[in-house]
């Protein structure tokens, strides 16, 4: 895997020009229908809508040919009418066909991923009939295409996605961290880049935007909302906005479909059903029964020999429904090894690069002579943390001139760290940032204090920070807060007191550097 792409940009470049294969039976049926002289476009719609991969090809092609810059083509019916019979034939002729090998783990997982996407589309359509009746077709298409990145990965990078599944199932790693470790970013970030590149519908692009990404903390907040727990006004406003977003039903439908792939009766579904019930204004039991009925309807639309439909798992015991995800050459080992670059960033008992760390420490302590701007000071600090100490994900958040807001400015590392740059938080509301900006301080969040700190972390920040362990520390110029520095160790999180001490020493040097820099500027003016 050393030559595998790493990070969203590399994956987008790797996958962008690789067309996904359609099923042979879909192609044969549709070509047969197109040979009829009296065939009508709408007669093709049911077969096309039941094939997620072909739907992706059609929507992508229709939007690329769309000359109306003010609107995109968001539904499959619109795509059909826009393309016409001749262009539909061209799409069918040009799309590759999957030459199915029933013994291939990658081929079978590809079909499972496609079946899960169709299941999600049916759930989204069912909910849209109740909550968004004017957007049923849009949400059906968005729900069906939301998971296309897993089709692509199982088809063109099966070793990588197999490693991800191994980390999730064998090491119980959080899926986003597992994807970030192996792929260099969450799979959703790759999907968003591809959706933009392929000119897919706007509602899908927004659903895949990393600013709208979901994690365990967000699910926990939605569960609290479903239980009727008291929320602070900011939390309630954020969750209401999220639940009523146009794309949210497509996202939630994929949560259900992805979870059902591994079983309907586990803890994952137990956490989801109250949320679904809250949105649909149903009890947990009513929501569960409704999802079950919809899954059965979806199963009839995508019957593929040898592929267990999500609805079939409703009547199967967990031991009866294993889904192989290991590639043949991975079968010999019991555990999956995480990507070396991320694992070895922090080495027990020493810094990643002692010399680099000392160089940055000297630079910061002598910033008035060594560095030419506040930005240069912060960049030196960032490099010292990431390349010197070896901290995997580092970010610097700067305060506004009036000290009323703090926002992400600089970031370094992997695992979605760029998302820190989009974070903003007012400093008049109670939070960890308000505390760190009221007086100088530092914090090592770990098992001993995580529950206490949790209530002080803004919801948007909870989706960015490491779920287990991280460092934070403030920088002041006199009595004025300048910045809050964040760092974590990524996947492993095996930080030691020496790493925290090195972090504090580096940030203290940056604090001294800021003071020296501004003092030198004042002397020059006078």
C-alpha positions, 0 to 999 in steps of 0.5 A: 500500500505504499504507493496508494494515494493518501489524502483527499486530493490524491484520492480524487485524482486517482478515482476521478477518471475511473468509470464504475461498472454497471451490471450486465443484466441492467445493460442488456434489459435497457438496450433491449428496450431501446431497440423498440421503436415505440419505447418512451422515456418514462418506460425506462425510468423504473429500471434505471432508478433501480440501478444506482451505478447507472443512475450515477452515470446518467446524472453525471452526464446530464449535468455535464451537458447542462447549459443552464448555469442557474440550476443543476439536474437533481432527479433521474427523471430530469436526467432522462428527459434532458439526455434523450434516448440517443444519449442514454444509448451512448451512456449504456454503450460507454459504461463498463460492465462488471464481469462478476467473479463470485469468489472475489471479495472485492466484487461482492463487496462492490455489489453489497455497497451498491445494494446498501445505496439503493436501500438508502434511496428507498428510506430517503424517499419514504421519509421525504413523502412525509417531510419533504413532499416536493423533494421526493425525487431529489432526495431519492437520487441523493440518498442513492448516490451518497455512498458512491465512494464505497463503490469506487473504493471496493472497485479500484482500491479494495486493499485500502478499504479492506484495511479500513474495515479491518481497523473498524471490526478488529480494532474497534476503531471509530470509522472516521479515524479508521478511514483517515488513517488508511486513506489520509482523510474521511471517505466523505471528503473524497466523495465530496471532491469527486461530487464537485469534479463530476458535477453531481447535484447540489443537494448531494454535494452539500450532504457530502460537505465535511462541514456537515459531517457526522460523528459519534458526538453529533449522534449523541447530541441527536439522541439527547434531542430525541430523548427530550433532554435539556439542551443549551440554546446554541445546541438546540439551534444547531440541531434544529438547523441540521435536522431541517437541512434539505440534504439531511434525510439522504444522510440519515437514510445512509446511516440506517443502510450502512448500519443495517449492512452489519445487522439490524439488532446491534447497538448501532441501530439502537442508537439510530432508531430514536433519532429517526423516530424523533425526526419522523415524529414516531416512537422508536418502535414505530420508526423501526417497523417503518424502516423494516417495511421499507427495507423489504420493498427495497430488496425486491428492487435489487435482487442480485444472486448471492448478495444478501439483501439488507431486509434478509438480515431482519430474520437472520442471526448475527452468526449466520450473516458474516460478510467477508471483507478481507482480501485473500492475501490478508487472510493470514493475520488476525489484525490489520496494521494501520498505516505506518506514517500515522502510527509512527508519528509519535514514538514512545520515549522520544520526540519525532525529530529532536533537532527540528524541535530545538530549532523551532524552539530557538526560533520562537524564543528569539522571534524578534530577530528570527521571524518577520511576522505574527504569521511566521511565528505561528507557522514556526509553532505549527511546524515544531508541533507537527514535525518536531514533537510528532503530533499528528494533527495540529491547528491554531485558532486566532482571535478577532481584533475585538476578541469577540470571536475565535476562528481556525487559521492554520492547520497541519497533519492528516485525518481531516485537519483542514476542517479546523480552518472552517471552525468559528466560535463566539467568545461570549458563550461559555466554552473551553475557548472562553476559559482559555481566552479569559486567562492563560492556560493549558489542558491535556484532555484524557480519560481522567477529565474527558467527561468534565471537559465534554460539556465545555466543547462546542458541538461543532468542535466536538466533531473535529477534535480527537475523541479520546485525547488532545492538548490545548493551550492559549497564547496571550499578548499582555492581557489580550488573548491572541490564539488557542493552540490545539494538537492530538496524536491522531489514530494511536493517541499514545501521548506521554507526559514528555510530549505534553511538556514539549507541547507546553514548552513550545507554545510558551516559546511562541507566547514569548516570541509574540511578546518580543515581536510586538515589543520590537515593532513598538520600538521601531515606531518610536 
